[in-house]
């Protein structure tokens, strides 16, 4: 008999327990191991819960039980989760977590601790919920030189932007609906300001490029300033507006991780068709060209599925999986600044007379791709050229109301 402990009995933690007992026979057959959840760590009591008798309030009970070999960390946040997870690893217990903030801020340290104690620290559920992306990146796609990853990493913002696009809702109304349906928290800042997607692109960047990327290194801009007019202009140009988390290796070898709203063309990118609370991640590699992973990015059972999948994998391992790791970084010199960012740009403007966009584009050396009465798209350019173009429009009496990059395939 191998024992499992669950840290945190909220939405995800209770989902782990529910899904384990629903599919216990299948999980035991898959692992060829008799299993049970022996402990549930939480500050609260659950007298009416069928598993309430498993609840403990002190992590020491779990640390002191040598039969506990696997721990599901579903608490969220960095403290006390970091110390609890580290203590479990040091006690020889493998940990599976859904905690993206923990992995983004402390993943390098915890991976090293796991290695030192010949156990594993897995985190499939920290990015994309039920979508398998962490394991494919270091196993199925391991023969590739991966140059770029980009995706829709937050379901709340994707739901809001879809409502603005399809139902012509203003941002505030779409956010209120998301909160009413339970897709957005009462304080939606982590979602709408891009913090959640930032943590996820940190994890993907660290895994793909093998150095820890901290959240403060990622240029992050949320969707709070996206207006219905922005979405409608994008639609007229054959694009959707999506919050895109991306990381790309540049020609000088540095990487550029970003989170920001982008126009995504319907004709050239499958990401433009990902709607509702679903997530998707596109990966570019020299062998695969590109491939996309798609599914439910959050939710009780989808996330629990990924956590249990990690625990099942950990049970099958005899030592630390070294391919799912990265090095600590003492400085940020391998991360490029936004000055190195290039992309096509969409400008939403005040009403513009015919020929003005073309005149300005010629004057600053930009290539005009699409125009409308109240906006245009110019071809891929540097941050400097994008700024010069906007300044030149102002000199022609055209005010720039919004500037949004366009995702290139």
Secondary structure, DSSP 8 states (H G I E B T S, - for coil): -EEEEEE--SHHHHHHHHHHHHSHHHHHHHHTS-EEEEEEE-SS--TTSTTGGGEES-THHHHT-TTEEEEEE---SSTTHHHHHHHHHHTT-EEEE--HHHHHHHHHHHHHHHHHTT--EE-GGGTTTTS--HHHHHTTTTTS-EEEEEEE--HHHHHHHHHHHHS---HHHHHHHHHHTTSS-SS-HHHHTSHHHHHHHHHHHHHHHSB---GGGSEE--STT--HHHHHHHHHTTEEEEEEEEEEE-TTS-EEEEEEEEEEETTT-GGGG--TTEEEEEEEETTTEEEEEEEE---HHHHHHHHHHHHHHHHH-SS--TTS--B--SSSTTB--GGG-EEEEEEEES---TTHHHHHHHHHT--EEEEETTEEEEEEEEHHHHHHHHHHHHHTT--EEEEEEE---
